Amino acid sequence: MRLLKNKLLIIFLVISLFLTGCWDNININRRAFVISMGIDKFVFDEEKDDPKLNNDLSRYRIAFSIPNLPKFVGQQGVSDEPKYTRVSVGTTITNAYKSLESRINKSIYFGHTKSLLFGEELLKDKVLLKQTMDVLQRNSDFGKSIPVVAVEGSVVDALEVLPDTQPMVGIYIMELFENNKERRSFIEEKELGNLLQDFEENKTGLIPRLIVGEKDLKLEGAAIIKDYELQGWLDEKYLKGILWLLKKSYRLEISVPYHDYYIAYDVSDSETKIEFSGDSQDLSCKISIETEGSIDEYILDEEMFQAEEIRNLEKAVEKEIEKEVLDSIEILQKKYKTDVIEIGKRLERQKPEIWKEIKDNWDEVFENMDFTVDVKVYARRVGQIK
């Protein structure tokens, strides 16, 4: 069913493109519709790159994934593949895609772009990443609702993958985010506009990480950015704890150790409150999480339906959530020293007088702040697994 849906989406896109006519007086056949674009810092490769590119003017390596539209309507295309990837090197982003236009005799069009990939080397370069975000902010060609992912490796390799279920990487990534929503995953989509806002307001951000395989791509963890520079890669187990703090309402399923087996707790509703106490010299933060849900998997036992046993199950879930949150806070404080959980933003809103005193030294304050976590879990329903 999903494969059929994917094919219909591609066919609809192709038909709409050929029936729409033209934009800006440019014929439809002269358009190169970029479904996905990967931006990275240019790092000279002696084996693959033209020696002429080894100079200070080569700053960006940008890859464009373009559908082979004639292929979908039974005509002769540039190849037998459903898409083709073109790479361009330039001093600026605009220079790179204008240079590509001169080589493929088509005009680059971003109106149907479904994903934007940032390469690892770009994320490590503070100056280049800041310039990139400035270009994406100002250039109206790039829609602010485009999902952004961080690639641990080469954006070119990512865009050249041909997934079995969906060859168009841009659409494939979009559907990965949709699937994660459906299965209540803790990996959230990050749109370009939201990322720009994060950098502007907090100078920090989380970008979902894209793992490149031979025949598929996987969303796993996130890149953690501070002051326009990659601080490191956050594993899924820490990302889950962070999202308890970032989301007002959180729905997911978690596995919890209980005696000699695991139980599955399905969250149907949750609320997180963050409060501060003390002064600028001795500031502490209390995190209160209240959640409702159901116990969906367990070893069937006659005591399971007793009130005392249900409360024991609730306590086990509370302990697990508390550990997740505290572990995530600790790695942000001690390893990355980065407030991506917006504690400073909340402090400014709740206690503006204290914030004025410590805002210039916030990194150090955050690193040493004491956190306590109080979790209340209510199992409203208990399922049956025999």
Secondary structure, DSSP 8 states (H G I E B T S, - for coil): -HHHHHHHHHHHHHHHHHHS--BTTB-GGGEEE-SEEEEEE----TTTS-GGG-STT--EEEEEEEE-HHHHTTS--SSSSSEEEEEEEESSHHHHHHHHHHHHTSEEE-TT--EEEEEHHHHH-HHHHHHHHHHHHH-TTS-TT-BEEEESS-HHHHHT---SS-S-HHHHHHHHHHHHHHTT-S----BHHHHHHHHHHHSEEEEEEEEE-SS-EEEEEEEEEETTEEEEEE-HHHHHHHHHHH-SS---EEEEEETTEEEEEEEEEEEEEEEEEEETTEEEEEEEEEEEEEEEE----TTTTSHHHHHHHHHHHHHHHHHHHHHHHHHIIIII---TT-HHHHHHHH-HHHHHHHGGGHHHHHHH-EEEEEEEEEEEEE----
